[in-house]
Amino acid sequence: MTNRIDTRFSDLRAAGRPGLITFVTAGDPDPTLTVDVLHALVRHGADLLELGMPFSDPMADGPVIQQANERAIAKHVGLAHVLDSVRAFRVHDQATPIVLMGYLNPIERFGFERFVTEAAAAGADGMLLVDCPIEESGNYEATLKALDLKQIFLLAPTTPPERRRRIAAKASGFLYYVSFKGITGAGHLEQGSAVAALDELRGLSQVPIAVGFGIRDAQGAATLGAHAEAIVIGSALVERLAGAGDASAVDAAVASFLPRIRDALHAVRRV
């Protein structure tokens, strides 16, 4: 069976448009709503899902996602909830790819091989380990490959050229380009610099390129989407979901924002 990430990007290529990847933190705004959030995202335009695994020190994340992690941890959300949420989501959606994004510490405590084996069985399609540099990725590569879990790598504006080439050569599923220096949801997105970097990366990467960090509106999504295979929306979405108290409120929060991003991307024709 072909990995869902590969299938989805193949479908997007055929459609001639960039994809929409959404990031949310498992257990936020409430553990009882995680699966409702995932379905609402797909219903209103998400092509791929990134599900954040709560961690007490998410060093790449800005205040919005840090607070989402804190809320989830305060409600005792851990990796078992992440796995349960993926399983429950798959009951009604067998097609939408799910990437689990997080940090090594809680996974190592759970047991790396045990966790990724259970994640694959639950229906996850890829892993993005924020604090796992390419030099250490070989420790996990064979296990992930055997389970057909794509190992997603981050690449930043500060990444030196030779390192970019090494990461691009090792990437599977898609390559996640961080559009500016800094943490998620913070700082100013300089679109011109990001576009130039994406065009350069296209010559290095054999896998699709997704761009995220700092994309907060339809115009920014469309501009970068013309130069990437997908854009990632995270903090702007998590912010809107924070106050949702039930499934209806979740749907309303997603519906008030995500369709504008979706429609802007659907109008883009990749250059």
NORLINWO-V864645 format. One record per helix or strand of 3 or more residues. SS is the DSSP state (2 for helix, 1 for strand). FROM is the first residue (numbers start at 0). TO is the last residue. Records with the same first field share a line. If there is no record, write none. Layout:
SS = FROM-TO  FROM-TO
This chain:
2 = 3-14  30-42  62-73  78-91  103-109  111-121  133-145  160-169  190-201  217-224  234-240  246-254  257-265
1 = 18-24  47-51  96-101  125-128  149-154  173-177  207-211  229-232
